[in-house]
Amino acid sequence: MNTFKTIILFAILFSQCAKRQVPSTSVNEKDTSGLRVLTYNIHHANPPSKPDLIDIDAIAAVINQQQPDIVALQEIDARTTRSGKDLHESEQLAAKTGMSSYFAKGIDYGGGEYGIAILSKYPMANMKRYPLPTIGSTKGEPRVLATAEISLPGNKKVLFACTHLDALATDTNRVVQITRILEILKAQPLPVILAGDLNADPSSATIGILDSYFTRSCST
């Protein structure tokens, strides 16, 4: 079985592992040493201990402190009553970190949208949103995959993919979702970096499927 020259990063909230520099041999055969990738579930910029607070500045401060080149964001509000009708969280974070952004809606929520996003220090192109399957009987929340072609220094390109898989206790939806993600990414001509909140234990069926195709950036 052929494996992609890829990286998988996954996190629940903020992964200390995922902030490390990406090994160059995991991306492709060319030198991409120094590429820094962060995956961050921001809980719509709400500290769980403070239900009424939306703190975009705190999220931006974490990103700026880590100085990543590319960020995968999960649980992003865009003009919702919950976080603010004038607030598009990924756009604000892009402005506060000096990066560009791409938002992909997961669901309609609170008069606005809720989903995932990619931030990049480098130019992005051909951004796409892919709906992921959910088994109807599970009543799981719809999920998506977001991808963007990112132009790196030295005339290199990678495909960056961000997702947030189902959060139910069983692996049922996560397995069908990650299977669909692999179908999408196998067709890509560029090296792939996949990052996100997979809601999956390292020993789970979901991660087992990924390990057949992806090289983990690190283990937590």
GROMACS elastic network, one bead per residue, 0.5 to 0.9 nm:
[ bonds ]
;  ai    aj funct       b0    kb
    1   212     6  0.80727   500
    1   213     6  0.82900   500
    2   212     6  0.87900   500
    2   213     6  0.73465   500
    3     6     6  0.81734   500
    3   212     6  0.70284   500
    3   214     6  0.65135   500
    3   215     6  0.84516   500
    4     7     6  0.85580   500
    4    27     6  0.89748   500
    4   186     6  0.77134   500
    4   191     6  0.72339   500
    4   192     6  0.74994   500
    4   213     6  0.57399   500
    4   214     6  0.60833   500
    4   215     6  0.80974   500
    5    25     6  0.79766   500
    5    26     6  0.58668   500
    5    27     6  0.55378   500
    5    28     6  0.55838   500
    5    29     6  0.82907   500
    5   191     6  0.58749   500
    5   192     6  0.70024   500
    5   193     6  0.87525   500
    5   213     6  0.85386   500
    5   214     6  0.72757   500
    5   215     6  0.75510   500
    6    25     6  0.89812   500
    6    26     6  0.56194   500
    6    27     6  0.51235   500
    6    28     6  0.73712   500
    6   191     6  0.60314   500
    6   193     6  0.54191   500
    6   194     6  0.75260   500
    6   213     6  0.81049   500
    6   214     6  0.55716   500
    6   215     6  0.59742   500
    6   216     6  0.82402   500
    6   217     6  0.89634   500
    7    22     6  0.81583   500
    7    23     6  0.89974   500
    7    26     6  0.60104   500
    7    27     6  0.64615   500
    7   192     6  0.68678   500
    7   194     6  0.60608   500
    7   195     6  0.79796   500
    7   214     6  0.58785   500
    7   215     6  0.50997   500
    7   216     6  0.54924   500
    7   217     6  0.56424   500
    8   192     6  0.88391   500
    8   193     6  0.62416   500
    8   195     6  0.57156   500
    8   196     6  0.84545   500
    8   210     6  0.81089   500
    8   211     6  0.88269   500
    8   214     6  0.61267   500
    8   215     6  0.61697   500
    8   217     6  0.59347   500
    8   218     6  0.85595   500
    9    15     6  0.87184   500
    9    17     6  0.83581   500
    9    18     6  0.59319   500
    9    37     6  0.85294   500
    9    38     6  0.82983   500
    9    39     6  0.71183   500
    9   193     6  0.79626   500
    9   194     6  0.62108   500
    9   196     6  0.63562   500
    9   197     6  0.83660   500
    9   216     6  0.65451   500
    9   217     6  0.60870   500
    9   218     6  0.77743   500
   10    15     6  0.73816   500
   10    17     6  0.88724   500
   10    18     6  0.71964   500
   10    39     6  0.69623   500
   10   194     6  0.83121   500
   10   195     6  0.55927   500
   10   197     6  0.52162   500
   10   198     6  0.59115   500
   10   199     6  0.83241   500
   10   200     6  0.86262   500
   10   216     6  0.89195   500
   11    14     6  0.60304   500
   11    15     6  0.50373   500
   11    16     6  0.86730   500
   11    17     6  0.85378   500
   11    18     6  0.75268   500
   11    39     6  0.65998   500
   11    40     6  0.70474   500
   11    41     6  0.75210   500
   11   195     6  0.81934   500
   11   196     6  0.61770   500
   11   198     6  0.67651   500
   11   199     6  0.76395   500
   11   200     6  0.89346   500
   12    15     6  0.66963   500
   12    40     6  0.79058   500
   12    41     6  0.67328   500
   12   196     6  0.85237   500
   12   197     6  0.56081   500
   12   198     6  0.76000   500
   12   199     6  0.66555   500
   12   200     6  0.88429   500
   13    39     6  0.83135   500
   13    40     6  0.57181   500
   13    42     6  0.65292   500
   13    43     6  0.77499   500
   13    74     6  0.85991   500
   13   197     6  0.74201   500
   14    17     6  0.88179   500
   14    18     6  0.81526   500
   14    19     6  0.89035   500
   14    38     6  0.84240   500
   14    39     6  0.67361   500
   14    41     6  0.62090   500
   14    42     6  0.79365   500
   15    18     6  0.52319   500
   15    19     6  0.69226   500
   15    38     6  0.78854   500
   15    39     6  0.68484   500
   15    40     6  0.70760   500
   15   220     6  0.83616   500
   16    19     6  0.56718   500
   16    20     6  0.76008   500
   16    38     6  0.88106   500
   16   220     6  0.83758   500
   17    20     6  0.60247   500
   17    38     6  0.89273   500
   17   217     6  0.80622   500
   17   218     6  0.63517   500
   17   219     6  0.70654   500
   17   220     6  0.64130   500
   18    21     6  0.82079   500
   18    22     6  0.86561   500
   18    36     6  0.87116   500
   18    37     6  0.66196   500
   18    38     6  0.55033   500
   18    39     6  0.63285   500
   18    40     6  0.89160   500
   18   195     6  0.86146   500
   18   217     6  0.72712   500
   18   218     6  0.74453   500
   19    22     6  0.85688   500
   19    36     6  0.66398   500
   19    37     6  0.58171   500
   19    39     6  0.74921   500
   19    66     6  0.70229   500
   19    67     6  0.89889   500
   19    68     6  0.73657   500
   20    23     6  0.89134   500
   20    35     6  0.89725   500
   20    36     6  0.64480   500
   20    37     6  0.71691   500
   20    38     6  0.79860   500
   20   217     6  0.84169   500
   20   218     6  0.86290   500
   21    24     6  0.88471   500
   21    33     6  0.74599   500
   21    34     6  0.57113   500
   21    35     6  0.58121   500
   21    37     6  0.69272   500
   21    68     6  0.88029   500
   21   217     6  0.88779   500
   22    25     6  0.86882   500
   22    26     6  0.73729   500
   22    27     6  0.77777   500
   22    32     6  0.80792   500
   22    33     6  0.67482   500
   22    34     6  0.67303   500
   22    35     6  0.56217   500
   22    36     6  0.59381   500
   22    37     6  0.69295   500
   22   217     6  0.66946   500
   23    26     6  0.55504   500
   23    27     6  0.71992   500
   23    32     6  0.77222   500
   23    33     6  0.61442   500
   23    34     6  0.78998   500
   23    35     6  0.80900   500
   23   217     6  0.74817   500
   24    27     6  0.55919   500
   24    28     6  0.66749   500
   24    29     6  0.74496   500
   24    30     6  0.72400   500
   24    31     6  0.55642   500
   24    34     6  0.78896   500
   24    35     6  0.80427   500
   25    28     6  0.55190   500
   25    29     6  0.57369   500
   25    30     6  0.74845   500
   25    31     6  0.74872   500
   25    32     6  0.80355   500
   25    33     6  0.84593   500
   26    29     6  0.80162   500
   26   215     6  0.67668   500
   26   216     6  0.84985   500
   26   217     6  0.76860   500
   27    30     6  0.80857   500
   27    31     6  0.86584   500
   27    32     6  0.72882   500
   27   158     6  0.79990   500
   27   191     6  0.61706   500
   27   192     6  0.70647   500
   27   193     6  0.71935   500
   28    31     6  0.75694   500
   28    32     6  0.78229   500
   28   158     6  0.89340   500
   28   191     6  0.62985   500
   28   192     6  0.88992   500
   29    32     6  0.86819   500
   30   156     6  0.84118   500
   32    35     6  0.61352   500
   32   152     6  0.83511   500
   32   153     6  0.85665   500
   32   154     6  0.89041   500
   32   156     6  0.83735   500
   33    36     6  0.87274   500
   35    68     6  0.77406   500
   35    69     6  0.63181   500
   35    70     6  0.82023   500
   35   152     6  0.89400   500
   36    66     6  0.87093   500
   36    67     6  0.75844   500
   36    69     6  0.51492   500
   36    70     6  0.66523   500
   36    71     6  0.86928   500
   37    67     6  0.89818   500
   37    68     6  0.54074   500
   37    69     6  0.59972   500
   37    70     6  0.50210   500
   37    71     6  0.58347   500
   37    72     6  0.79528   500
   37   195     6  0.84284   500
   38    63     6  0.80933   500
   38    66     6  0.80746   500
   38    67     6  0.89027   500
   38    68     6  0.60454   500
   38    69     6  0.80434   500
   38    70     6  0.64261   500
   38    72     6  0.62925   500
   38    73     6  0.84871   500
   38   195     6  0.80330   500
   39    70     6  0.85710   500
   39    71     6  0.55900   500
   39    73     6  0.60221   500
   39    74     6  0.80715   500
   39   162     6  0.84470   500
   39   195     6  0.60796   500
   39   196     6  0.56631   500
   39   197     6  0.75803   500
   40    63     6  0.88637   500
   40    71     6  0.73460   500
   40    72     6  0.61887   500
   40    73     6  0.50615   500
   40    74     6  0.63509   500
   40   196     6  0.73449   500
   40   197     6  0.77310   500
   41    44     6  0.82214   500
   41    45     6  0.89514   500
   41    72     6  0.82640   500
   41    73     6  0.56992   500
   41    75     6  0.59973   500
   41    76     6  0.83269   500
   41   116     6  0.89435   500
   41   164     6  0.87060   500
   41   196     6  0.78746   500
   41   197     6  0.67517   500
   42    45     6  0.51968   500
   42    46     6  0.73151   500
   42    47     6  0.85031   500
   42    59     6  0.70806   500
   42    73     6  0.69468   500
   42    74     6  0.62348   500
   42    75     6  0.60032   500
   42    76     6  0.71118   500
   43    46     6  0.56414   500
   43    47     6  0.73536   500
   43    48     6  0.78532   500
   43    74     6  0.74347   500
   43    75     6  0.52176   500
   43    76     6  0.71855   500
   43    77     6  0.89079   500
   44    47     6  0.86745   500
   44    54     6  0.74429   500
   44    55     6  0.88534   500
   44    56     6  0.86973   500
   44    74     6  0.81726   500
   44    75     6  0.52970   500
   44    76     6  0.50197   500
   44    77     6  0.55665   500
   44    82     6  0.88574   500
   44    83     6  0.72236   500
   44    89     6  0.76729   500
   44   114     6  0.85405   500
   45    53     6  0.80432   500
   45    54     6  0.52489   500
   45    55     6  0.53383   500
   45    56     6  0.55847   500
   45    57     6  0.87689   500
   45    58     6  0.80070   500
   45    59     6  0.65919   500
   45    75     6  0.83821   500
   45    76     6  0.77522   500
   45    77     6  0.84002   500
   45    83     6  0.81296   500
   45    89     6  0.79192   500
   46    49     6  0.83919   500
   46    50     6  0.70435   500
   46    51     6  0.67670   500
   46    52     6  0.75556   500
   46    53     6  0.56604   500
   46    55     6  0.61777   500
   46    56     6  0.83128   500
   46    83     6  0.83954   500
   47    50     6  0.53709   500
   47    51     6  0.69144   500
   47    52     6  0.87366   500
   47    53     6  0.68742   500
   47    54     6  0.74662   500
   47    55     6  0.75992   500
   48    51     6  0.59531   500
   48    53     6  0.88915   500
   50    53     6  0.56565   500
   50    54     6  0.86886   500
   51    54     6  0.84120   500
   52    82     6  0.88786   500
   53    83     6  0.85274   500
   54    57     6  0.89219   500
   54    82     6  0.88732   500
   54    83     6  0.62388   500
   54    84     6  0.86193   500
   55    58     6  0.55200   500
   55    59     6  0.68353   500
   55    60     6  0.89453   500
   56    59     6  0.51854   500
   56    60     6  0.61628   500
   56    61     6  0.85539   500
   56    89     6  0.72397   500
   56    92     6  0.75895   500
   56    93     6  0.69948   500
   56    96     6  0.89276   500
   57    60     6  0.50545   500
   57    61     6  0.60435   500
   57    62     6  0.87530   500
   57    93     6  0.81227   500
   57    96     6  0.78331   500
   58    61     6  0.50293   500
   58    62     6  0.64560   500
   58    63     6  0.88601   500
   59    62     6  0.52704   500
   59    63     6  0.64892   500
   59    64     6  0.87226   500
   59    93     6  0.76976   500
   60    63     6  0.51151   500
   60    64     6  0.60476   500
   60    65     6  0.84656   500
   60    92     6  0.87385   500
   60    93     6  0.57931   500
   60    94     6  0.84634   500
   60    96     6  0.61608   500
   60    97     6  0.62743   500
   61    64     6  0.50669   500
   61    65     6  0.59750   500
   61    66     6  0.86374   500
   61    96     6  0.85333   500
   61    97     6  0.82419   500
   62    65     6  0.51237   500
   62    66     6  0.63572   500
   62    67     6  0.86973   500
   63    66     6  0.52737   500
   63    67     6  0.61639   500
   63    68     6  0.69517   500
   63    71     6  0.82740   500
   63    93     6  0.88121   500
   63    97     6  0.71658   500
   64    67     6  0.50517   500
   64    68     6  0.76365   500
   64    96     6  0.85172   500
   64    97     6  0.60810   500
   65    68     6  0.86167   500
   67    97     6  0.88816   500
   68    71     6  0.66623   500
   68   120     6  0.83651   500
   68   121     6  0.78774   500
   69    99     6  0.85630   500
   69   119     6  0.82491   500
   69   120     6  0.58920   500
   69   121     6  0.50497   500
   69   122     6  0.71156   500
   70    99     6  0.86052   500
   70   118     6  0.72533   500
   70   119     6  0.56582   500
   70   121     6  0.62331   500
   70   122     6  0.78249   500
   70   160     6  0.83430   500
   71   117     6  0.81967   500
   71   118     6  0.56707   500
   71   120     6  0.63727   500
   71   121     6  0.89026   500
   71   162     6  0.87146   500
   71   195     6  0.84716   500
   72   116     6  0.76465   500
   72   117     6  0.61402   500
   72   119     6  0.66624   500
   72   120     6  0.89941   500
   72   160     6  0.86943   500
   72   161     6  0.78731   500
   72   162     6  0.54596   500
   72   163     6  0.78348   500
   72   194     6  0.88252   500
   72   195     6  0.61038   500
   72   196     6  0.60279   500
   72   197     6  0.89344   500
   73    76     6  0.70768   500
   73    90     6  0.81280   500
   73   115     6  0.87848   500
   73   116     6  0.55523   500
   73   117     6  0.50007   500
   73   118     6  0.60648   500
   73   119     6  0.77035   500
   73   162     6  0.74473   500
   73   163     6  0.83608   500
   73   164     6  0.88286   500
   73   195     6  0.89351   500
   73   196     6  0.71807   500
   73   197     6  0.86638   500
   74   115     6  0.65707   500
   74   117     6  0.65421   500
   74   118     6  0.89625   500
   74   162     6  0.82534   500
   74   163     6  0.73527   500
   74   164     6  0.62972   500
   74   196     6  0.70544   500
   74   197     6  0.70183   500
   75   114     6  0.66284   500
   75   115     6  0.55765   500
   75   116     6  0.59191   500
   75   117     6  0.86112   500
   75   164     6  0.81694   500
   76    88     6  0.82842   500
   76    89     6  0.61697   500
   76    90     6  0.67214   500
   76   103     6  0.82884   500
   76   105     6  0.87540   500
   76   113     6  0.82715   500
   76   114     6  0.54975   500
   76   115     6  0.51786   500
   76   116     6  0.55728   500
   76   117     6  0.70966   500
   77    80     6  0.62034   500
   77    82     6  0.81910   500
   77    83     6  0.66851   500
   77    84     6  0.86118   500
   77    87     6  0.78974   500
   77    88     6  0.64405   500
   77    89     6  0.57780   500
   77    90     6  0.78816   500
   77   109     6  0.82327   500
   77   112     6  0.75799   500
   77   113     6  0.60215   500
   77   115     6  0.67413   500
   77   116     6  0.85816   500
   78    83     6  0.80384   500
   78    84     6  0.82191   500
   78    85     6  0.77677   500
   78    86     6  0.83710   500
   78    87     6  0.62463   500
   78    89     6  0.58360   500
   78    90     6  0.76018   500
   78    91     6  0.87132   500
   78   103     6  0.86721   500
   78   105     6  0.86779   500
   78   109     6  0.87869   500
   78   112     6  0.57800   500
   78   113     6  0.50286   500
   78   114     6  0.60623   500
   78   115     6  0.81908   500
   79    82     6  0.84221   500
   79    83     6  0.70514   500
   79    84     6  0.56678   500
   79    86     6  0.54802   500
   79    88     6  0.52883   500
   79    89     6  0.79599   500
   79   110     6  0.82223   500
   79   111     6  0.72996   500
   79   113     6  0.67187   500
   79   114     6  0.87868   500
   80    83     6  0.55628   500
   80    84     6  0.54645   500
   80    85     6  0.50542   500
   80    86     6  0.80806   500
   80    87     6  0.75734   500
   80    88     6  0.83205   500
   80   109     6  0.65578   500
   80   111     6  0.53702   500
   80   113     6  0.64870   500
   80   114     6  0.79850   500
   81    84     6  0.52128   500
   81    85     6  0.55092   500
   81   109     6  0.84539   500
   81   110     6  0.51836   500
   81   111     6  0.63096   500
   81   112     6  0.74053   500
   82    85     6  0.80694   500
   82   109     6  0.88243   500
   82   110     6  0.64580   500
   83    86     6  0.86851   500
   83    87     6  0.68910   500
   83    88     6  0.87866   500
   83    89     6  0.85171   500
   83   110     6  0.89839   500
   84    87     6  0.51062   500
   84    88     6  0.81368   500
   85    88     6  0.80263   500
   85   111     6  0.80013   500
   85   112     6  0.75156   500
   87    90     6  0.89243   500
   87    91     6  0.83312   500
   87    92     6  0.73733   500
   88    91     6  0.55047   500
   88    92     6  0.62061   500
   88    93     6  0.86998   500
   89    92     6  0.51192   500
   89    93     6  0.60903   500
   89    94     6  0.85445   500
   90    93     6  0.50366   500
   90    94     6  0.60761   500
   90    95     6  0.86098   500
   90   101     6  0.64118   500
   90   102     6  0.75465   500
   90   103     6  0.66593   500
   90   116     6  0.85051   500
   90   117     6  0.64598   500
   90   118     6  0.80411   500
   90   119     6  0.77607   500
   91    94     6  0.50524   500
   91    95     6  0.62718   500
   91    96     6  0.87056   500
   91   100     6  0.79783   500
   91   101     6  0.62474   500
   91   102     6  0.81567   500
   91   103     6  0.82418   500
   92    95     6  0.50726   500
   92    96     6  0.61841   500
   92    97     6  0.86017   500
   93    96     6  0.50432   500
   93    97     6  0.60216   500
   93    98     6  0.82956   500
   93    99     6  0.80266   500
   93   101     6  0.83006   500
   93   119     6  0.82927   500
   94    97     6  0.52596   500
   94    98     6  0.57312   500
   94   100     6  0.54395   500
   94   101     6  0.57751   500
   94   119     6  0.64889   500
   94   120     6  0.83231   500
   95    98     6  0.53863   500
   95    99     6  0.66307   500
   95   100     6  0.77454   500
   95   101     6  0.89068   500
   96    99     6  0.79404   500
   97   100     6  0.87417   500
   97   119     6  0.89911   500
   97   121     6  0.88569   500
   98   120     6  0.88450   500
   98   121     6  0.72650   500
   99   119     6  0.59423   500
   99   120     6  0.52714   500
   99   122     6  0.76815   500
  100   118     6  0.81978   500
  100   119     6  0.55113   500
  100   120     6  0.53326   500
  100   121     6  0.65229   500
  100   122     6  0.77534   500
  100   123     6  0.75564   500
  100   124     6  0.77381   500
  101   117     6  0.68973   500
  101   118     6  0.55840   500
  101   120     6  0.64994   500
  101   124     6  0.84402   500
  102   116     6  0.85998   500
  102   117     6  0.54437   500
  102   118     6  0.51899   500
  102   119     6  0.66036   500
  102   120     6  0.87441   500
  102   124     6  0.85446   500
  102   127     6  0.71800   500
  102   128     6  0.89940   500
  102   146     6  0.83134   500
  102   147     6  0.88814   500
  102   148     6  0.81533   500
  103   115     6  0.72531   500
  103   116     6  0.59603   500
  103   118     6  0.65832   500
  103   119     6  0.88412   500
  103   129     6  0.87541   500
  103   146     6  0.79127   500
  104   114     6  0.82999   500
  104   115     6  0.58065   500
  104   116     6  0.54386   500
  104   117     6  0.58769   500
  104   118     6  0.85504   500
  104   128     6  0.79897   500
  104   129     6  0.58471   500
  104   130     6  0.86400   500
  104   144     6  0.74790   500
  104   145     6  0.78240   500
  104   146     6  0.60729   500
  105   108     6  0.74583   500
  105   113     6  0.60255   500
  105   114     6  0.56515   500
  105   116     6  0.65844   500
  105   117     6  0.85052   500
  105   129     6  0.79696   500
  105   143     6  0.87138   500
  105   144     6  0.75365   500
  106   113     6  0.74182   500
  106   114     6  0.57044   500
  106   116     6  0.70203   500
  106   131     6  0.78488   500
  106   141     6  0.85161   500
  106   142     6  0.62597   500
  106   143     6  0.54051   500
  106   144     6  0.57263   500
  106   145     6  0.88406   500
  107   112     6  0.88738   500
  107   113     6  0.59965   500
  107   114     6  0.54900   500
  107   115     6  0.65350   500
  107   141     6  0.81136   500
  107   142     6  0.67154   500
  107   143     6  0.78649   500
  108   111     6  0.71147   500
  108   112     6  0.59009   500
  108   114     6  0.61757   500
  108   115     6  0.87522   500
  109   112     6  0.52644   500
  109   113     6  0.50423   500
  109   114     6  0.58968   500
  110   113     6  0.72869   500
  110   114     6  0.86462   500
  115   143     6  0.80130   500
  115   144     6  0.78544   500
  115   164     6  0.84879   500
  116   144     6  0.79239   500
  116   145     6  0.82063   500
  116   146     6  0.73901   500
  116   162     6  0.73144   500
  116   163     6  0.68500   500
  116   164     6  0.73086   500
  117   146     6  0.71644   500
  117   162     6  0.71901   500
  117   163     6  0.85813   500
  118   146     6  0.75974   500
  118   147     6  0.80406   500
  118   148     6  0.79360   500
  118   160     6  0.83035   500
  118   161     6  0.81694   500
  118   162     6  0.68526   500
  119   122     6  0.89550   500
  120   123     6  0.69880   500
  120   124     6  0.71262   500
  120   150     6  0.78251   500
  121   124     6  0.88380   500
  122   150     6  0.64008   500
  122   151     6  0.61478   500
  122   152     6  0.63270   500
  122   153     6  0.83695   500
  123   149     6  0.82745   500
  123   150     6  0.57696   500
  123   151     6  0.55907   500
  123   152     6  0.78052   500
  124   127     6  0.72211   500
  124   148     6  0.59815   500
  124   149     6  0.55395   500
  124   151     6  0.66045   500
  125   148     6  0.59169   500
  125   149     6  0.51585   500
  125   150     6  0.65383   500
  125   151     6  0.81886   500
  126   147     6  0.80112   500
  126   148     6  0.57918   500
  126   149     6  0.59879   500
  126   150     6  0.89490   500
  127   146     6  0.72840   500
  127   147     6  0.55431   500
  127   149     6  0.68141   500
  128   145     6  0.81807   500
  128   146     6  0.57388   500
  128   147     6  0.52659   500
  128   148     6  0.65194   500
  129   144     6  0.67440   500
  129   145     6  0.58344   500
  129   147     6  0.66462   500
  130   143     6  0.88177   500
  130   144     6  0.54842   500
  130   145     6  0.50384   500
  130   146     6  0.63872   500
  130   147     6  0.83006   500
  130   181     6  0.86549   500
  130   184     6  0.85745   500
  131   142     6  0.76559   500
  131   143     6  0.63021   500
  131   145     6  0.64783   500
  131   146     6  0.89335   500
  132   142     6  0.70212   500
  132   143     6  0.54245   500
  132   144     6  0.50371   500
  132   145     6  0.68825   500
  132   165     6  0.88936   500
  132   176     6  0.82375   500
  132   177     6  0.55458   500
  132   178     6  0.84600   500
  132   180     6  0.67494   500
  132   181     6  0.76314   500
  133   136     6  0.89901   500
  133   142     6  0.73362   500
  133   143     6  0.74343   500
  133   144     6  0.85132   500
  133   173     6  0.74100   500
  133   176     6  0.65652   500
  133   177     6  0.56906   500
  133   180     6  0.75127   500
  134   137     6  0.87315   500
  134   138     6  0.77116   500
  134   139     6  0.79274   500
  134   140     6  0.62763   500
  134   141     6  0.74331   500
  134   142     6  0.62893   500
  134   143     6  0.76794   500
  134   166     6  0.82351   500
  134   172     6  0.86238   500
  134   173     6  0.55110   500
  134   174     6  0.83683   500
  134   176     6  0.73944   500
  134   177     6  0.71847   500
  135   138     6  0.57095   500
  135   139     6  0.72581   500
  135   140     6  0.72170   500
  135   172     6  0.77059   500
  135   173     6  0.62077   500
  135   176     6  0.82865   500
  136   139     6  0.55803   500
  136   140     6  0.72892   500
  137   140     6  0.81685   500
  138   168     6  0.84532   500
  138   172     6  0.83498   500
  138   173     6  0.79590   500
  139   142     6  0.89799   500
  140   143     6  0.87791   500
  140   166     6  0.67036   500
  140   167     6  0.78900   500
  140   168     6  0.69760   500
  140   173     6  0.74592   500
  141   166     6  0.68181   500
  141   167     6  0.83046   500
  142   166     6  0.78933   500
  143   163     6  0.77705   500
  143   164     6  0.66640   500
  143   165     6  0.63634   500
  143   166     6  0.69159   500
  143   177     6  0.81274   500
  144   162     6  0.86163   500
  144   163     6  0.62378   500
  144   164     6  0.71635   500
  144   165     6  0.80010   500
  144   177     6  0.86744   500
  145   161     6  0.68217   500
  145   162     6  0.58420   500
  145   164     6  0.76251   500
  145   181     6  0.72003   500
  146   160     6  0.82209   500
  146   161     6  0.55828   500
  146   162     6  0.51855   500
  146   163     6  0.64278   500
  147   159     6  0.66897   500
  147   160     6  0.55182   500
  147   162     6  0.64071   500
  147   163     6  0.89392   500
  147   194     6  0.89462   500
  148   158     6  0.83778   500
  148   159     6  0.57006   500
  148   160     6  0.53713   500
  148   161     6  0.66699   500
  148   162     6  0.89709   500
  149   157     6  0.67085   500
  149   158     6  0.58330   500
  149   160     6  0.62885   500
  149   161     6  0.89396   500
  149   190     6  0.83211   500
  150   156     6  0.84508   500
  150   157     6  0.55127   500
  150   158     6  0.54521   500
  150   159     6  0.61472   500
  150   160     6  0.68682   500
  151   154     6  0.88096   500
  151   155     6  0.69116   500
  151   156     6  0.59491   500
  151   158     6  0.68438   500
  151   159     6  0.89842   500
  152   155     6  0.62422   500
  152   156     6  0.50254   500
  152   157     6  0.55562   500
  152   158     6  0.75787   500
  153   156     6  0.61964   500
  153   157     6  0.84859   500
  154   157     6  0.89816   500
  157   190     6  0.69659   500
  157   191     6  0.76996   500
  158   190     6  0.55806   500
  158   191     6  0.51791   500
  158   192     6  0.58274   500
  158   193     6  0.72355   500
  159   185     6  0.88956   500
  159   188     6  0.78910   500
  159   189     6  0.87114   500
  159   190     6  0.58783   500
  159   191     6  0.60700   500
  159   193     6  0.62914   500
  159   194     6  0.84627   500
  160   191     6  0.86145   500
  160   192     6  0.58649   500
  160   194     6  0.61229   500
  160   195     6  0.78558   500
  161   185     6  0.85880   500
  161   192     6  0.72154   500
  161   193     6  0.60429   500
  161   195     6  0.62090   500
  161   196     6  0.82341   500
  162   193     6  0.85399   500
  162   194     6  0.59477   500
  162   195     6  0.50645   500
  162   196     6  0.53169   500
  162   197     6  0.85495   500
  163   181     6  0.89907   500
  163   194     6  0.78982   500
  163   195     6  0.66815   500
  163   197     6  0.66187   500
  163   198     6  0.74092   500
  164   167     6  0.85975   500
  164   195     6  0.88473   500
  164   196     6  0.56358   500
  164   198     6  0.56312   500
  164   199     6  0.76601   500
  165   173     6  0.79537   500
  165   174     6  0.58234   500
  165   177     6  0.70398   500
  165   178     6  0.79043   500
  165   196     6  0.81496   500
  165   197     6  0.65014   500
  165   199     6  0.62076   500
  165   200     6  0.84252   500
  166   169     6  0.88620   500
  166   171     6  0.82440   500
  166   172     6  0.88068   500
  166   173     6  0.60535   500
  166   174     6  0.55402   500
  166   177     6  0.80729   500
  166   198     6  0.74963   500
  166   199     6  0.68302   500
  167   170     6  0.83790   500
  167   171     6  0.87631   500
  167   173     6  0.86700   500
  167   174     6  0.81006   500
  167   198     6  0.82003   500
  167   199     6  0.57541   500
  167   200     6  0.84819   500
  168   171     6  0.74074   500
  168   172     6  0.84692   500
  168   173     6  0.79556   500
  168   174     6  0.86220   500
  168   199     6  0.84887   500
  169   172     6  0.88222   500
  170   173     6  0.76795   500
  170   174     6  0.81981   500
  171   174     6  0.51674   500
  171   175     6  0.59072   500
  171   176     6  0.86974   500
  171   200     6  0.79238   500
  171   204     6  0.78059   500
  171   205     6  0.71377   500
  171   206     6  0.69592   500
  172   175     6  0.55724   500
  172   176     6  0.67373   500
  172   177     6  0.87858   500
  173   176     6  0.52970   500
  173   177     6  0.59548   500
  173   178     6  0.85077   500
  174   178     6  0.59492   500
  174   179     6  0.83409   500
  174   198     6  0.77964   500
  174   199     6  0.82044   500
  174   200     6  0.80621   500
  174   205     6  0.87863   500
  174   206     6  0.62583   500
  175   178     6  0.53211   500
  175   179     6  0.60555   500
  175   180     6  0.86248   500
  175   205     6  0.70000   500
  175   206     6  0.52290   500
  175   207     6  0.88862   500
  175   209     6  0.79763   500
  176   179     6  0.50684   500
  176   180     6  0.62548   500
  176   181     6  0.86921   500
  176   206     6  0.87966   500
  177   180     6  0.51628   500
  177   181     6  0.62463   500
  177   182     6  0.87432   500
  177   206     6  0.89629   500
  178   182     6  0.61842   500
  178   183     6  0.86301   500
  178   198     6  0.89536   500
  178   206     6  0.67758   500
  178   207     6  0.88308   500
  178   209     6  0.77943   500
  178   210     6  0.75712   500
  179   182     6  0.51988   500
  179   183     6  0.64069   500
  179   184     6  0.88573   500
  179   206     6  0.86016   500
  179   209     6  0.77326   500
  179   210     6  0.85929   500
  180   183     6  0.50238   500
  180   184     6  0.63694   500
  180   185     6  0.87276   500
  181   184     6  0.51297   500
  181   185     6  0.61429   500
  181   186     6  0.85068   500
  182   185     6  0.50731   500
  182   186     6  0.58152   500
  182   187     6  0.86410   500
  182   210     6  0.80454   500
  182   213     6  0.82285   500
  183   186     6  0.54695   500
  183   187     6  0.68959   500
  184   187     6  0.57697   500
  184   188     6  0.72459   500
  185   188     6  0.52745   500
  185   189     6  0.87317   500
  185   192     6  0.74232   500
  186   189     6  0.81221   500
  188   191     6  0.77497   500
  188   192     6  0.79007   500
  189   192     6  0.88042   500
  194   214     6  0.87125   500
  195   198     6  0.85625   500
  197   200     6  0.82031   500
  198   201     6  0.85076   500
  198   206     6  0.83668   500
  198   207     6  0.85817   500
  200   203     6  0.81132   500
  200   204     6  0.62175   500
  200   205     6  0.84169   500
  200   206     6  0.66263   500
  200   207     6  0.68598   500
  201   204     6  0.51712   500
  201   205     6  0.86274   500
  201   206     6  0.82259   500
  201   207     6  0.72720   500
  202   205     6  0.86457   500
  202   206     6  0.84013   500
  202   207     6  0.58171   500
  202   208     6  0.78134   500
  202   219     6  0.83000   500
  202   220     6  0.85663   500
  203   206     6  0.82979   500
  203   207     6  0.65702   500
  203   208     6  0.68119   500
  204   207     6  0.54637   500
  204   208     6  0.61886   500
  204   209     6  0.87876   500
  205   209     6  0.62313   500
  205   210     6  0.87189   500
  206   209     6  0.53647   500
  206   210     6  0.65494   500
  206   211     6  0.88247   500
  207   211     6  0.60278   500
  207   212     6  0.87775   500
  208   211     6  0.51047   500
  208   212     6  0.67304   500
  209   212     6  0.54862   500
  209   213     6  0.74444   500
  209   214     6  0.89249   500
  210   213     6  0.55097   500
  210   214     6  0.56514   500
  210   215     6  0.83773   500
  210   216     6  0.89491   500
  211   214     6  0.51897   500
  211   215     6  0.65786   500
  211   216     6  0.75284   500
  212   215     6  0.85067   500
  215   218     6  0.86383   500
  216   219     6  0.71256   500
